[in-house]
Amino acid sequence: MTRHKLSLFLAVILVVAMVAACAPVPVQEPAGGAVAAPGGAAAPAAPGAAAPSAGGKTRFVSSANFEPPEALHGNPFAPPGIGSGARFVWDPLLDFVPVPELTFHPMLGESFTEDGVTLTVNLRKGVVWSDGEPFTSKDVVSTFMLEFVNNATVWRYLTKVEAPDDFTVVFTWREASPILKQMALDVLINAPYHLYGKWADQAAPLIEKLGPGGTLDDATTAERQAIREDLFTFKPAVTEIVGTGPYTMGGVTTSEMLLTKSPTFWAVENVKFDEFVIMRYVGQEAYITGAVSGVYDGEQHGMPPDVFEELQKAQPDMAVMWSRAGSQPAIDFNLSRYPMDNVLIRKAIILALDRETVLPITEPGTFPPDYLVTGMVPSFRDRFMSPEFLATLEDYSYNPDKAAEYLTEAGWTKEADGFWHDENGALVELEIASMNSWPIFFMGGDAFAQQLTAFGLKTTFKPMELSAYWQYLDNAEHMIAMDFRGGADFATPWGAYRNLYISGNIRLGLLDPRAPAGTPYELTYTLASGEEVDVLATIDELFYTFDEAKQRELIEILARVTNEFVPFVAMGEKAEPIKIYAPETKITGFPGVEAPFWYSGLNSYARLIKVGQLAPAQ
């Protein structure tokens, strides 16, 4: 949808909303099966906000994307699971919050201690699963056994997880690291042994078989795959999910996910909302309809600036907090596809993009991009890289003349048709793929395609439905793709580079798409200085380094590799507009910008509900 059409649509919605406001609106029960609008766009239900539902229950209504109900199921290890609802039905040991400072908030674990390569967690007593079974350390071990089966990154560093008694869990690492606890403590404990013990018991001997020096690519690979395939056949209904969190699954329709208050939650007195409703995000039209008409209590979706201004007019009491999301909407290059395998072409494309003019038409609040392409968001980068070092890196600000120089160096020529032809004289047509539901991507991708075409690189824009799009990227079928690049995973530079070069390796075309995500691969890069860098070994070394001076040295090496290699380019640093529509009137406890827990949109509501901060107004 173009900006003009989107603004026109909103204008119509505003009129409709004003008319509707003059008449009483019945409140609908989400479990009743909200009906999808024609074309698959879910029509939001009438305002349910913190006002009582038809059954006299209090509710909080938000919005997020999740798969259609026929795809969802109750096994969190087999995709897609329940997606957006996970933090509401399961808890981690401790909730790790990286902003405004590194903190760990007790959840299923009350405390922890570290001693060299061991991490000991003391569990909360008296916790029960939603089916009434007691929660013990055996459930934590079961969860991590299945994380092992699923090739989780944490098992690149773990050697074993043990339960010396019912309320103690001990993690043993291959080597000491300053950030290991962040990886373990924030894992959702979602595999109760009485349901998943069959597979957990099969996995445990494989860990013993690996031994202290084993890795995930050892001889257990085929055996783990066999367990995984059997595990994936277990797909209970979403309403049969067993959790320890504040809510249980009440049902899912084409338009919404209903979460109902769990009487067995270990801090049930903190849960002030009887129901939490997640309206399914299927596109701007349905979402804006709901936002303007007051369906939501809080949500975090972005939208074009002009639409956002109109929303503020329609909802003048709305409170907005601009939270740094720790990620960058970005353009990924598939390095296995011609001509993206040529670094000169990648540099030319980056320099031909005027990102400064695109940001204002996509989402408000977005912070400027990293024009130095270091692999980290600027706000995070500057904590670890000195101005002196940054001054030595190549600047990729908009520079069409330099872009032309790189194309010429690559042997490309601009012909009479106005387009650049490759070294063989062929007109190469570039493609930018994007999902069709997120404005910053489909509007940004379209704008970039137009910019490259105007520059002389013939480029088509390919918007796709969301689930098909992610599959397209995972199969490495794309040439250029709109994607997210994490900036502060685990609040460390290691997390940023792991996100780029390890977990994102398929989308960069650095790995056979048939391999499991996160599978190690070889990437050796020779810097312009002549220094040869083993990228994955450097990332691992950074992971284990306590010395701050050495950390900076390794960070600078990885930043320089990224600056020269340019596997992606950021559009900007994402700001997440967390919006509460009626603070103090319908909802109390809306925290300030610097309050803990506010950093991850929908999950923030789960965290704040667990600690009793968010509540309906009296």
VEXGU-515937 format. One record per residue (C-alpha): residue number from 1; residue in three letters; x, y, z. Coordinates in steps of 0.02 Angstrom, whole numbers. Last residue first. Layout:
VEXGU-515937
[node NUM Ala [X Y Z]],
...
END
This chain:
VEXGU-515937
[node 618 Gln [-518 46 1954]],
[node 617 Ala [-385 54 1822]],
[node 616 Pro [-330 -114 1754]],
[node 615 Ala [-158 -172 1811]],
[node 614 Leu [22 -172 1752]],
[node 613 Gln [155 -184 1888]],
[node 612 Gly [116 -354 1962]],
[node 611 Val [287 -434 1935]],
[node 610 Lys [218 -562 1811]],
[node 609 Ile [113 -428 1725]],
[node 608 Leu [266 -320 1692]],
[node 607 Arg [361 -466 1615]],
[node 606 Ala [218 -522 1504]],
[node 605 Tyr [188 -342 1448]],
[node 604 Ser [372 -324 1403]],
[node 603 Asn [361 -480 1297]],
[node 602 Leu [248 -385 1178]],
[node 601 Gly [378 -251 1146]],
[node 600 Ser [555 -305 1186]],
[node 599 Tyr [645 -172 1285]],
[node 598 Trp [542 -113 1430]],
[node 597 Phe [577 -239 1568]],
[node 596 Pro [669 -114 1678]],
[node 595 Ala [609 67 1685]],
[node 594 Glu [712 196 1594]],
[node 593 Val [574 250 1476]],
[node 592 Gly [444 269 1612]],
[node 591 Pro [326 137 1672]],
[node 590 Phe [140 115 1635]],
[node 589 Gly [76 50 1802]],
[node 588 Thr [-108 86 1776]],
[node 587 Ile [-216 43 1626]],
[node 586 Lys [-392 100 1583]],
[node 585 Thr [-387 285 1631]],
[node 584 Glu [-212 283 1707]],
[node 583 Pro [-137 255 1535]],
[node 582 Ala [-267 240 1397]],
[node 581 Tyr [-186 187 1235]],
[node 580 Ile [-19 119 1294]],
[node 579 Lys [100 123 1147]],
[node 578 Ile [273 44 1139]],
[node 577 Pro [352 126 987]],
[node 576 Glu [501 12 952]],
[node 575 Ala [650 108 885]],
[node 574 Lys [750 18 754]],
[node 573 Glu [926 75 713]],
[node 572 Gly [931 121 530]],
[node 571 Met [923 49 355]],
[node 570 Ala [1068 -66 394]],
[node 569 Val [1184 -138 261]],
[node 568 Phe [1229 -320 243]],
[node 567 Pro [1375 -437 203]],
[node 566 Val [1492 -285 194]],
[node 565 Phe [1661 -380 187]],
[node 564 Glu [1766 -224 219]],
[node 563 Asn [1664 -151 362]],
[node 562 Thr [1619 -324 427]],
[node 561 Val [1801 -375 436]],
[node 560 Arg [1844 -209 519]],
[node 559 Ala [1708 -234 650]],
[node 558 Leu [1768 -411 684]],
[node 557 Ile [1947 -352 711]],
[node 556 Glu [1888 -205 817]],
[node 555 Ile [1786 -320 928]],
[node 554 Leu [1938 -433 951]],
[node 553 Glu [2048 -288 1009]],
[node 552 Arg [1911 -219 1119]],
[node 551 Gln [1890 -387 1206]],
[node 550 Lys [2079 -397 1231]],
[node 549 Ala [2076 -231 1323]],
[node 548 Glu [1926 -286 1425]],
[node 547 Asp [2006 -448 1486]],
[node 546 Phe [1868 -577 1515]],
[node 545 Thr [1881 -665 1347]],
[node 544 Tyr [1782 -825 1318]],
[node 543 Phe [1652 -758 1196]],
[node 542 Leu [1779 -649 1107]],
[node 541 Glu [1881 -804 1070]],
[node 540 Asp [1727 -887 996]],
[node 539 Ile [1693 -738 882]],
[node 538 Thr [1877 -739 829]],
[node 537 Ala [1868 -925 790]],
[node 536 Leu [1713 -894 685]],
[node 535 Val [1796 -755 585]],
[node 534 Asp [1964 -838 551]],
[node 533 Val [2053 -677 503]],
[node 532 Glu [2201 -661 384]],
[node 531 Glu [2297 -498 399]],
[node 530 Gly [2347 -425 229]],
[node 529 Ser [2306 -246 278]],
[node 528 Ala [2156 -251 161]],
[node 527 Leu [2090 -389 272]],
[node 526 Thr [2093 -571 221]],
[node 525 Tyr [1936 -663 273]],
[node 524 Thr [1919 -843 327]],
[node 523 Leu [1744 -911 347]],
[node 522 Glu [1726 -1095 384]],
[node 521 Tyr [1558 -1159 442]],
[node 520 Pro [1475 -1193 608]],
[node 519 Thr [1291 -1247 607]],
[node 518 Gly [1184 -1108 679]],
[node 517 Ala [1031 -1152 579]],
[node 516 Pro [1029 -1336 534]],
[node 515 Ala [1105 -1376 363]],
[node 514 Arg [991 -1386 211]],
[node 513 Pro [1022 -1202 172]],
[node 512 Asp [1205 -1242 133]],
[node 511 Leu [1299 -1104 222]],
[node 510 Leu [1369 -932 189]],
[node 509 Gly [1221 -874 85]],
[node 508 Leu [1192 -725 198]],
[node 507 Arg [1021 -792 241]],
[node 506 Ile [1098 -958 289]],
[node 505 Asn [1231 -877 399]],
[node 504 Gly [1112 -779 507]],
[node 503 Ser [1132 -883 664]],
[node 502 Ile [1320 -888 640]],
[node 501 Tyr [1390 -734 552]],
[node 500 Leu [1267 -596 593]],
[node 499 Asn [1184 -653 753]],
[node 498 Arg [1350 -717 820]],
[node 497 Tyr [1425 -548 778]],
[node 496 Ala [1292 -452 875]],
[node 495 Gly [1293 -575 1020]],
[node 494 Trp [1482 -563 1037]],
[node 493 Pro [1463 -375 1046]],
[node 492 Thr [1368 -406 1207]],
[node 491 Ala [1194 -369 1275]],
[node 490 Phe [1141 -552 1258]],
[node 489 Asp [1095 -506 1079]],
[node 488 Ala [1137 -322 1058]],
[node 487 Gly [1127 -274 876]],
[node 486 Gly [1020 -401 792]],
[node 485 Arg [1001 -387 604]],
[node 484 Phe [824 -386 539]],
[node 483 Asp [783 -425 358]],
[node 482 Met [747 -349 188]],
[node 481 Ala [822 -463 56]],
[node 480 Ile [943 -454 -90]],
[node 479 Met [972 -605 -201]],
[node 478 His [845 -723 -125]],
[node 477 Glu [830 -912 -142]],
[node 476 Ala [934 -947 15]],
[node 475 Asn [809 -1081 70]],
[node 474 Asp [793 -991 237]],
[node 473 Leu [760 -829 143]],
[node 472 Tyr [618 -898 39]],
[node 471 Gln [549 -987 192]],
[node 470 Trp [545 -821 283]],
[node 469 Tyr [452 -746 136]],
[node 468 Ala [324 -884 120]],
[node 467 Ser [276 -858 302]],
[node 466 Leu [260 -669 279]],
[node 465 Glu [172 -651 112]],
[node 464 Met [292 -582 -17]],
[node 463 Pro [347 -415 -89]],
[node 462 Lys [468 -430 -238]],
[node 461 Phe [545 -266 -297]],
[node 460 Thr [637 -264 -462]],
[node 459 Thr [806 -182 -492]],
[node 458 Lys [897 -120 -647]],
[node 457 Leu [1058 -43 -582]],
[node 456 Gly [1066 126 -669]],
[node 455 Phe [1052 250 -526]],
[node 454 Ala [865 268 -557]],
[node 453 Thr [849 78 -544]],
[node 452 Leu [946 78 -381]],
[node 451 Gln [835 215 -308]],
[node 450 Gln [674 130 -364]],
[node 449 Ala [727 -35 -286]],
[node 448 Phe [774 59 -127]],
[node 447 Ala [602 141 -117]],
[node 446 Asp [513 -27 -140]],
[node 445 Gly [621 -108 -6]],
[node 444 Gly [590 37 115]],
[node 443 Met [402 34 90]],
[node 442 Phe [393 -155 104]],
[node 441 Phe [517 -162 246]],
[node 440 Ile [474 -14 357]],
[node 439 Pro [290 -44 322]],
[node 438 Trp [284 -224 385]],
[node 437 Ser [155 -335 298]],
[node 436 Asn [221 -369 123]],
[node 435 Met [381 -461 169]],
[node 434 Ser [527 -408 62]],
[node 433 Ala [632 -464 -86]],
[node 432 Ile [750 -347 -178]],
[node 431 Glu [795 -415 -350]],
[node 430 Leu [936 -364 -466]],
[node 429 Glu [926 -378 -654]],
[node 428 Val [1094 -403 -736]],
[node 427 Leu [1111 -330 -911]],
[node 426 Ala [1248 -434 -991]],
[node 425 Gly [1405 -359 -1066]],
[node 424 Asn [1517 -495 -997]],
[node 423 Glu [1593 -381 -864]],
[node 422 Asp [1418 -332 -808]],
[node 421 His [1302 -203 -884]],
[node 420 Trp [1252 -42 -794]],
[node 419 Phe [1092 35 -857]],
[node 418 Gly [1053 194 -952]],
[node 417 Asp [1007 104 -1115]],
[node 416 Ala [1163 180 -1192]],
[node 415 Glu [1275 74 -1082]],
[node 414 Lys [1351 97 -909]],
[node 413 Thr [1498 -18 -892]],
[node 412 Trp [1543 -156 -767]],
[node 411 Gly [1722 -218 -749]],
[node 410 Ala [1720 -231 -559]],
[node 409 Glu [1826 -73 -549]],
[node 408 Thr [1693 15 -652]],
[node 407 Leu [1561 -40 -529]],
[node 406 Tyr [1667 22 -384]],
[node 405 Glu [1693 191 -468]],
[node 404 Ala [1506 207 -501]],
[node 403 Ala [1470 183 -316]],
[node 402 Lys [1599 317 -278]],
[node 401 Asp [1501 439 -385]],
[node 400 Pro [1336 383 -309]],
[node 399 Asn [1392 427 -131]],
[node 398 Tyr [1261 399 5]],
[node 397 Ser [1354 360 166]],
[node 396 Tyr [1458 203 166]],
[node 395 Asp [1606 269 266]],
[node 394 Glu [1760 157 262]],
[node 393 Leu [1840 128 432]],
[node 392 Thr [1993 217 506]],
[node 391 Ala [1889 352 592]],
[node 390 Leu [1798 217 689]],
[node 389 Phe [1962 170 774]],
[node 388 Glu [1997 347 833]],
[node 387 Pro [1816 372 887]],
[node 386 Ser [1839 222 1002]],
[node 385 Met [1738 63 984]],
[node 384 Phe [1652 -28 1127]],
[node 383 Arg [1519 88 1198]],
[node 382 Asp [1502 171 1026]],
[node 381 Arg [1438 10 951]],
[node 380 Phe [1284 2 1062]],
[node 379 Ser [1207 167 1009]],
[node 378 Pro [1272 139 832]],
[node 377 Val [1191 -32 808]],
[node 376 Met [1322 -165 782]],
[node 375 Gly [1392 -253 628]],
[node 374 Thr [1522 -119 589]],
[node 373 Val [1439 -47 433]],
[node 372 Leu [1518 127 443]],
[node 371 Tyr [1354 212 399]],
[node 370 Asp [1276 131 552]],
[node 369 Pro [1098 185 526]],
[node 368 Pro [1008 338 595]],
[node 367 Phe [876 308 730]],
[node 366 Thr [700 258 685]],
[node 365 Gly [573 360 786]],
[node 364 Pro [446 370 647]],
[node 363 Glu [435 225 524]],
[node 362 Thr [450 214 336]],
[node 361 Ile [442 381 247]],
[node 360 Pro [571 470 355]],
[node 359 Leu [696 326 338]],
[node 358 Val [701 328 148]],
[node 357 Thr [778 499 120]],
[node 356 Glu [926 468 236]],
[node 355 Arg [951 294 164]],
[node 354 Asp [1007 363 -4]],
[node 353 Leu [1062 199 -80]],
[node 352 Ala [1196 205 -216]],
[node 351 Leu [1336 184 -88]],
[node 350 Ile [1263 20 -28]],
[node 349 Ile [1241 -48 -204]],
[node 348 Ala [1419 -2 -252]],
[node 347 Lys [1488 -87 -97]],
[node 346 Arg [1394 -247 -136]],
[node 345 Ile [1455 -242 -317]],
[node 344 Leu [1635 -222 -261]],
[node 343 Val [1614 -365 -137]],
[node 342 Asn [1571 -485 -278]],
[node 341 Asp [1466 -633 -220]],
[node 340 Met [1312 -523 -237]],
[node 339 Pro [1328 -537 -426]],
[node 338 Tyr [1291 -683 -429]],
[node 337 Arg [1214 -776 -283]],
[node 336 Ser [1310 -862 -141]],
[node 335 Leu [1336 -698 -47]],
[node 334 Asn [1151 -673 -25]],
[node 333 Phe [1154 -490 26]],
[node 332 Asp [1048 -437 173]],
[node 331 Ile [967 -266 179]],
[node 330 Ala [929 -206 354]],
[node 329 Pro [806 -162 489]],
[node 328 Gln [927 -147 633]],
[node 327 Ser [908 -222 805]],
[node 326 Gly [931 -178 988]],
[node 325 Ala [747 -129 1003]],
[node 324 Arg [780 43 1071]],
[node 323 Ser [618 90 1158]],
[node 322 Trp [522 245 1108]],
[node 321 Met [386 257 1238]],
[node 320 Val [215 317 1184]],
[node 319 Ala [66 365 1291]],
[node 318 Met [-104 377 1204]],
[node 317 Asp [-224 506 1275]],
[node 316 Pro [-244 593 1106]],
[node 315 Gln [-300 434 1018]],
[node 314 Ala [-373 494 851]],
[node 313 Lys [-246 636 839]],
[node 312 Gln [-105 518 888]],
[node 311 Leu [-164 396 755]],
[node 310 Glu [-159 535 625]],
[node 309 Glu [22 573 669]],
[node 308 Phe [65 388 659]],
[node 307 Val [-11 378 485]],
[node 306 Asp [96 523 427]],
[node 305 Pro [250 445 504]],
[node 304 Pro [230 273 423]],
[node 303 Met [191 132 544]],
[node 302 Gly [277 33 681]],
[node 301 His [193 -97 789]],
[node 300 Gln [215 -97 979]],
[node 299 Glu [49 -132 1062]],
[node 298 Gly [-50 -81 1217]],
[node 297 Asp [-231 -72 1269]],
[node 296 Tyr [-292 -111 1096]],
[node 295 Val [-466 -100 1017]],
[node 294 Gly [-475 89 1024]],
[node 293 Ser [-552 128 855]],
[node 292 Val [-392 203 786]],
[node 291 Ala [-283 57 839]],
[node 290 Gly [-404 -76 779]],
[node 289 Thr [-427 -2 607]],
[node 288 Ile [-241 31 598]],
[node 287 Tyr [-205 -154 626]],
[node 286 Ala [-333 -215 502]],
[node 285 Glu [-264 -103 365]],
[node 284 Gln [-80 -117 409]],
[node 283 Gly [-64 -304 388]],
[node 282 Val [-99 -473 466]],
[node 281 Tyr [-63 -437 648]],
[node 280 Arg [-160 -563 751]],
[node 279 Met [-244 -487 902]],
[node 278 Ile [-161 -550 1061]],
[node 277 Val [-285 -557 1205]],
[node 276 Phe [-233 -567 1388]],
[node 275 Glu [-371 -621 1504]],
[node 274 Asp [-404 -610 1691]],
[node 273 Phe [-291 -459 1706]],
[node 272 Lys [-216 -414 1875]],
[node 271 Val [-87 -553 1886]],
[node 270 Asn [21 -516 2039]],
[node 269 Glu [-84 -626 2156]],
[node 268 Val [-48 -772 2038]],
[node 267 Ala [136 -769 2086]],
[node 266 Trp [172 -956 2068]],
[node 265 Phe [44 -973 1929]],
[node 264 Thr [-79 -1115 1972]],
[node 263 Pro [-238 -1013 1948]],
[node 262 Ser [-186 -976 1769]],
[node 261 Lys [-264 -820 1695]],
[node 260 Thr [-329 -848 1519]],
[node 259 Leu [-235 -816 1356]],
[node 258 Leu [-340 -792 1199]],
[node 257 Met [-254 -782 1031]],
[node 256 Glu [-339 -680 896]],
[node 255 Ser [-392 -659 715]],
[node 254 Thr [-390 -829 631]],
[node 253 Thr [-437 -907 796]],
[node 252 Val [-334 -968 944]],
[node 251 Gly [-391 -1042 1109]],
[node 250 Gly [-386 -1022 1298]],
[node 249 Met [-199 -1048 1313]],
[node 248 Thr [-141 -1037 1494]],
[node 247 Tyr [-82 -880 1580]],
[node 246 Pro [33 -820 1720]],
[node 245 Gly [172 -943 1676]],
[node 244 Thr [210 -1119 1737]],
[node 243 Gly [158 -1209 1579]],
[node 242 Val [63 -1357 1508]],
[node 241 Ile [-6 -1331 1333]],
[node 240 Glu [-166 -1428 1303]],
[node 239 Thr [-262 -1278 1233]],
[node 238 Val [-128 -1264 1097]],
[node 237 Ala [-173 -1439 1038]],
[node 236 Pro [-37 -1569 1060]],
[node 235 Lys [94 -1588 924]],
[node 234 Phe [215 -1732 957]],
[node 233 Thr [279 -1780 784]],
[node 232 Phe [420 -1653 806]],
[node 231 Leu [495 -1757 947]],
[node 230 Asp [515 -1906 828]],
[node 229 Glu [609 -1801 702]],
[node 228 Arg [714 -1722 840]],
[node 227 Ile [763 -1891 912]],
[node 226 Ala [822 -1950 740]],
[node 225 Gln [916 -1787 713]],
[node 224 Arg [1004 -1806 880]],
[node 223 Glu [1061 -1979 829]],
[node 222 Ala [1126 -1917 661]],
[node 221 Thr [1223 -1774 742]],
[node 220 Thr [1293 -1876 886]],
[node 219 Ala [1457 -1910 797]],
[node 218 Asp [1522 -1735 825]],
[node 217 Asp [1450 -1575 754]],
[node 216 Leu [1377 -1519 920]],
[node 215 Thr [1547 -1519 1002]],
[node 214 Gly [1640 -1638 1115]],
[node 213 Gly [1784 -1593 1229]],
[node 212 Pro [1700 -1630 1395]],
[node 211 Gly [1623 -1795 1334]],
[node 210 Leu [1519 -1816 1178]],
[node 209 Lys [1451 -1986 1235]],
[node 208 Glu [1389 -1910 1399]],
[node 207 Ile [1291 -1784 1297]],
[node 206 Leu [1222 -1925 1190]],
[node 205 Pro [1170 -2022 1346]],
[node 204 Ala [1056 -1875 1399]],
[node 203 Ala [965 -1860 1232]],
[node 202 Gln [860 -2018 1244]],
[node 201 Asp [805 -1975 1421]],
[node 200 Ala [750 -1802 1363]],
[node 199 Trp [648 -1880 1224]],
[node 198 Lys [540 -1990 1336]],
[node 197 Gly [545 -1859 1475]],
[node 196 Tyr [443 -1736 1374]],
[node 195 Leu [272 -1746 1458]],
[node 194 His [314 -1794 1638]],
[node 193 Tyr [480 -1704 1617]],
[node 192 Pro [400 -1536 1593]],
[node 191 Ala [478 -1459 1437]],
[node 190 Asn [450 -1271 1434]],
[node 189 Ile [581 -1189 1542]],
[node 188 Leu [607 -1032 1439]],
[node 187 Val [794 -997 1421]],
[node 186 Asp [842 -832 1508]],
[node 185 Leu [956 -911 1639]],
[node 184 Ala [1061 -1011 1518]],
[node 183 Met [1119 -884 1390]],
[node 182 Gln [1141 -742 1514]],
[node 181 Lys [1242 -857 1628]],
[node 180 Leu [1369 -886 1491]],
[node 179 Ile [1413 -702 1475]],
[node 178 Pro [1583 -679 1558]],
[node 177 Ser [1650 -846 1497]],
[node 176 Ala [1731 -993 1586]],
[node 175 Glu [1770 -1144 1479]],
[node 174 Arg [1678 -1303 1430]],
[node 173 Trp [1533 -1253 1542]],
[node 172 Thr [1448 -1347 1684]],
[node 171 Phe [1270 -1301 1732]],
[node 170 Val [1205 -1352 1903]],
[node 169 Val [1020 -1356 1946]],
[node 168 Thr [953 -1357 2123]],
[node 167 Phe [775 -1377 2186]],
[node 166 Asp [738 -1563 2169]],
[node 165 Asp [916 -1617 2210]],
[node 164 Pro [1085 -1638 2124]],
[node 163 Ala [1002 -1591 1958]],
[node 162 Glu [1132 -1586 1820]],
[node 161 Val [1162 -1494 1657]],
[node 160 Lys [1315 -1547 1557]],
[node 159 Thr [1454 -1493 1439]],
[node 158 Leu [1387 -1321 1392]],
[node 157 Tyr [1474 -1203 1269]],
[node 156 Arg [1413 -1251 1096]],
[node 155 Trp [1261 -1314 1188]],
[node 154 Val [1201 -1135 1216]],
[node 153 Thr [1182 -1117 1028]],
[node 152 Ala [1034 -1236 1024]],
[node 151 Asn [1052 -1388 911]],
[node 150 Asn [872 -1443 935]],
[node 149 Val [922 -1603 1024]],
[node 148 Phe [1027 -1500 1144]],
[node 147 Glu [880 -1385 1179]],
[node 146 Leu [783 -1546 1211]],
[node 145 Met [907 -1595 1346]],
[node 144 Phe [899 -1417 1412]],
[node 143 Thr [712 -1428 1440]],
[node 142 Ser [726 -1599 1525]],
[node 141 Val [860 -1532 1642]],
[node 140 Val [745 -1390 1693]],
[node 139 Asp [600 -1511 1718]],
[node 138 Lys [708 -1624 1829]],
[node 137 Ser [746 -1471 1936]],
[node 136 Thr [568 -1478 1998]],
[node 135 Phe [393 -1413 1957]],
[node 134 Pro [252 -1510 2039]],
[node 133 Glu [113 -1579 1928]],
[node 132 Gly [-52 -1485 1939]],
[node 131 Asp [-91 -1474 1753]],
[node 130 Ser [-37 -1290 1751]],
[node 129 Trp [135 -1341 1814]],
[node 128 Val [170 -1317 1998]],
[node 127 Val [289 -1202 2092]],
[node 126 Gly [305 -1231 2281]],
[node 125 Lys [491 -1199 2290]],
[node 124 Arg [585 -1074 2180]],
[node 123 Leu [743 -1148 2110]],
[node 122 Asn [923 -1117 2165]],
[node 121 Val [1036 -1103 2014]],
[node 120 Thr [1218 -1157 2012]],
[node 119 Leu [1332 -1101 1870]],
[node 118 Thr [1495 -1196 1848]],
[node 117 Val [1650 -1156 1747]],
[node 116 Gly [1734 -1048 1877]],
[node 115 Asp [1614 -1037 2024]],
[node 114 Glu [1454 -941 1988]],
[node 113 Thr [1305 -923 2103]],
[node 112 Phe [1119 -910 2068]],
[node 111 Ser [958 -850 2148]],
[node 110 Glu [769 -872 2150]],
[node 109 Gly [749 -976 1993]],
[node 108 Leu [576 -1000 1919]],
[node 107 Met [568 -810 1904]],
[node 106 Pro [698 -702 1988]],
[node 105 His [748 -543 1893]],
[node 104 Phe [922 -535 1819]],
[node 103 Thr [991 -363 1775]],
[node 102 Leu [1112 -288 1649]],
[node 101 Glu [1075 -103 1639]],
[node 100 Pro [947 10 1555]],
[node 99 Val [925 -113 1476]],
[node 98 Pro [991 -291 1463]],
[node 97 Val [846 -380 1551]],
[node 96 Phe [874 -564 1591]],
[node 95 Asp [723 -647 1671]],
[node 94 Leu [783 -782 1788]],
[node 93 Leu [744 -967 1772]],
[node 92 Pro [637 -931 1620]],
[node 91 Asp [446 -937 1626]],
[node 90 Trp [315 -1017 1514]],
[node 89 Val [135 -972 1471]],
[node 88 Phe [147 -784 1442]],
[node 87 Arg [323 -784 1372]],
[node 86 Ala [270 -908 1236]],
[node 85 Gly [114 -819 1171]],
[node 84 Ser [197 -733 1024]],
[node 83 Gly [253 -893 939]],
[node 82 Ile [137 -1036 985]],
[node 81 Gly [241 -1180 915]],
[node 80 Pro [300 -1135 739]],
[node 79 Pro [403 -1241 735]],
[node 78 Ala [433 -1398 839]],
[node 77 Phe [520 -1366 1005]],
[node 76 Pro [377 -1271 1086]],
[node 75 Asn [256 -1419 1064]],
[node 74 Gly [79 -1354 1094]],
[node 73 His [20 -1324 916]],
[node 72 Leu [-4 -1187 788]],
[node 71 Ala [-21 -1217 602]],
[node 70 Glu [-212 -1230 598]],
[node 69 Pro [-221 -1071 702]],
[node 68 Pro [-137 -963 568]],
[node 67 Glu [41 -912 616]],
[node 66 Phe [73 -771 737]],
[node 65 Asn [102 -585 720]],
[node 64 Ala [73 -472 867]],
[node 63 Ser [-64 -365 944]],
[node 62 Ser [-121 -314 1117]],
[node 61 Val [-280 -324 1221]],
[node 60 Phe [-274 -327 1411]],
[node 59 Arg [-424 -403 1497]],
[node 58 Thr [-534 -390 1649]],
[node 57 Lys [-672 -516 1667]],
[node 56 Gly [-856 -477 1685]],
[node 55 Gly [-909 -615 1567]],
[node 54 Ala [-944 -497 1424]],
[node 53 Ser [-771 -424 1450]],
[node 52 Pro [-735 -293 1580]],
[node 51 Ala [-650 -133 1520]],
[node 50 Ala [-464 -148 1515]],
[node 49 Ala [-468 -152 1328]],
[node 48 Gly [-606 -248 1242]],
[node 47 Pro [-649 -124 1106]],
[node 46 Ala [-744 -214 968]],
[node 45 Ala [-655 -355 882]],
[node 44 Pro [-523 -325 752]],
[node 43 Ala [-564 -381 574]],
[node 42 Ala [-433 -507 525]],
[node 41 Ala [-364 -484 351]],
[node 40 Gly [-387 -650 258]],
[node 39 Gly [-448 -576 94]],
[node 38 Pro [-622 -547 164]],
[node 37 Ala [-616 -517 353]],
[node 36 Ala [-569 -660 468]],
[node 35 Val [-702 -705 595]],
[node 34 Ala [-677 -690 782]],
[node 33 Gly [-706 -860 861]],
[node 32 Gly [-802 -844 1022]],
[node 31 Ala [-645 -855 1125]],
[node 30 Pro [-614 -672 1099]],
[node 29 Glu [-777 -624 1189]],
[node 28 Gln [-852 -472 1107]],
[node 27 Val [-894 -306 1189]],
[node 26 Pro [-1047 -223 1116]],
[node 25 Val [-1024 -48 1047]],
[node 24 Pro [-1143 91 1097]],
[node 23 Ala [-1163 224 964]],
[node 22 Cys [-1077 393 944]],
[node 21 Ala [-904 315 942]],
[node 20 Ala [-951 220 786]],
[node 19 Val [-970 382 690]],
[node 18 Met [-800 443 747]],
[node 17 Ala [-719 276 707]],
[node 16 Val [-794 275 533]],
[node 15 Val [-726 449 499]],
[node 14 Leu [-555 400 564]],
[node 13 Ile [-557 241 461]],
[node 12 Val [-588 341 302]],
[node 11 Ala [-441 454 342]],
[node 10 Leu [-336 301 380]],
[node 9 Phe [-370 228 210]],
[node 8 Leu [-325 393 126]],
[node 7 Ser [-161 394 223]],
[node 6 Leu [-124 216 171]],
[node 5 Lys [-169 252 -9]],
[node 4 His [-54 403 -15]],
[node 3 Arg [87 313 75]],
[node 2 Thr [74 169 -47]],
[node 1 Met [0 0 0]],
END
